[in-house]
């Protein structure tokens, strides 16, 4: 919808209503939005959280609660990940992947944020002082107690701890060491969203309804890869061209 000079009053009325509606939705989600300048900018007023722009009122006017939450998560997870690695200004995020963990945990959710450099950054979502916050998650692949707390007791699988394997994930292959073995988990579907520039991949690729064990593979590119058995081959049996070990 566009507004002429003769119906600016109508725009301000709608902008005021939308600002109140979006603020109320965010409060229910424990998201504290910055003051919205609907008086000065009308429906083009930005909705921001901690000065991070989520979208303007025109962009968000038809979004429901779940969509607004996802938009906020995308932006704040991205900023937390970039800040944690002291990224150069032009560095972009390629994927936002939720990690399937056992419940309850001290956090609301755990995410792996993948940069265009293929670096994988773990960010946890918490509720603190009544607001959602996003912070780097300290993860240690050698801490078996932490691994068990996140993923449950270690399981047996066709591959063993310490095996070096090749992993295929999101059309990328890398070599790494198995550091934990998990029970079968729910597969994640590929979902691309475009709330801003570029595209945003939420979750991962559904390979199979694999009933075999899942594996945590450390490819030394940040948070380890959680993959199904069908995504793994051993270096000895692979027919692929040589790959650089990351």
N, C-alpha and C positions, 0 to 999 in steps of 0.2 A: 504494500500500500504506500502511495505517495501523498504528500500533503502540500497544498498551495498556501500562499500567504493568507488567504481568506479563511482557511480552516485550521490555523495554528492553535486556536483555542481548543478545538476538538482533539488535536494531537496531544496537547498537554494533559487533557482529561484522560485519554487512553494511556498515555505514558505514566501518569500518576497511578492509575489502576494496575498496570502491568508491573510497575516497580514494587507496589505493595504486595501483589500476588507472588512475584518471584522471591521477594524477601521472606515472605511467610513460608514458602516451600523450602527455602534454604534453611530457615530456622528449624523446621521440622527435621531436616537432614543433618543438623549440627554443623551447618556451614555459615560462617559469619561473613556476610558481604559488606563491602565498603559502602558508604553513602552513595546513592544513585542520583546523578544530576539530571533528573527528568525535567525540572523547571527550565534549565538552560538548553538542554540538547534534545528534549522531546524523546521520540522513539529511538533516536540514535544515541541515547545515553548509554554509557558502558556499565555493565555489571562486572565488578571486580572483587577478588578475594585477596586480601593482603597486597593490594596494588596490581595483582596479576589479572589481566583482562580475560574474562571468560567469553563474553559476547555482548552485543548491544541488545536493547529491549526488543527491537524489531526482529532480530535473529532468534531470540529466546521466547517470543510471545506465544508460540504454539507448542513449546516443549513441555512434556510432563515431568513429574518428579524424578523418575528413573533417568530420563534423558539429561536433565539438568545435573544430576549427580555424576553421570558419566562424563559430561563436559568438564565439570570441576575436577574430577579425578584426573582426566587426561592432562589438563593444564598444570595442576599442582604436582602431580607425579613427575611430569617432565621437568619442571623447575627444580624440584628437589634433587633429581638425578643429575642434572647439569651442574647444579651448585656443588654437589658432593664430589664431583671429579674435577672441579675448577675448569670446566670446558671453555674452549674458545667460543666467542660470540656466535659464530656461524654454524656451530655443530648442531646437527638435527637428530631427533629421536625417530627411530623406524618402527618400533613395536612396544606395546604395553601389554605384558603377559601376566595374568593373575596366577599365583602359585597355589595349587591344591594342597592344603595342609590339614592335619587333624585339628579338631576343635575340642575345647576352647583354647585360645591363644591370648597373649597379652595385647595383641593388635587386632584390628578389625579385618585387615586383609594384607597380604604380602604380594608384591609385584616385582617382576623383572623388567627393567626398562633397557631396551637394546638400542644402542647408538648406531649411527651410520658407519662408525668405525668397527662395529661388531662387539664393542665392549658392553658387558651386561652388568647393570647396576641394580642391586636389591633395595627396594624402598618399601617401608611398612606404613600402613595407614592406621592412625590411632585416634581416639577421642581423648583430648586433654583440655581440662577447664571448659568443658562443654562445646568444644570445637574440634572438627577434623583437622588433623595435622599429618604431614607427610615427612618422614625422616629416613635417612639411610639406615639399613638394617645390617648390624654387625653379624657376619656369618663366617664360621670357621669350619672348613671341610674336614678337619681333623678332630672336631669335637663330636664324638659319638653320642653324647648325652643330648646335645642340641639337635642333632639329626633325628634322634628318636622322638624328641619332644615335638618336632615339626611334622614328621612323617610316620611315626609309629615304629614298632619294633622292626629290625632289619629282617628281610625275608631271604629265602633261597631262590636262586635263579639259574638259568642255563649258563650265564656268565658269572664270574666270581669277582669279589673285591680285589682291586689291584690290576685287573685285566686292562690292557690297552686296546681300545676299540675305535672304530670309525663311526661317527654319528652323522646322520642326515636330518637336518631340521630347517624348515623354511627355505628350501632349495640351496642350502649351504651345508658343506661337509667340513668336519674338523676331527682331529684325533685327540683322544683324552683318556684319562684313567677312571675306571669305575670306583666311586668312593662310597656309594650306598645303594642298597637294593630295596625297592618299595613294592607293596602289593599293587595289583592292577588298579587303575584309577579311571575316572571318567575322562573321555576324550574331549578335547576342546575344539570348537568349530572356528573356522577362519571367518573373521568379521572385520571388514574395512569400513571405516567411518570417515566422513570429511567435514568436521565441524569448523575447520580452519583451512589454512593453506596445506596443500599436500594431502596425504591420506594417513590414517591411523589404523594400525592393525591391532585389534584387541584379541587377546588369547592366541591360540596357535592353530596348526593344521591338524585336521582329524585324519590320521593315517589308517587305523583299523579299529575294530572293536576288540583289541588285543586283550586276551584273558591271561597272558603271561605277565611275568614281573615287569615292573618299570625300573629304570636305572638312572642314577644320578652320576653324570659323567663330567669330570673336571677337565675342561679344555684350556684352562689358564687364560680365559677371556672374561673373568668376572664370576658372577654367580653360575654354578654348574648347570648343565643342561639336564632336564628331566625328560626322558624319552622312553617310548615303548620298545620292546624287544625287536619289533619289526623294523625299527629305525637304526639298528646296530649291525655292523659287520666287523669281523676281526681283520686286522691288517694282513694277516697271513692268507685269508681267503678272498680278500677284495680284489676285483678285477679293474678297479678304477685307476686312473692315472695318479702318480704320486701327489700327495697333498702336503702342504706345509703344516707342521705341528704348531698349533697356536699356544 
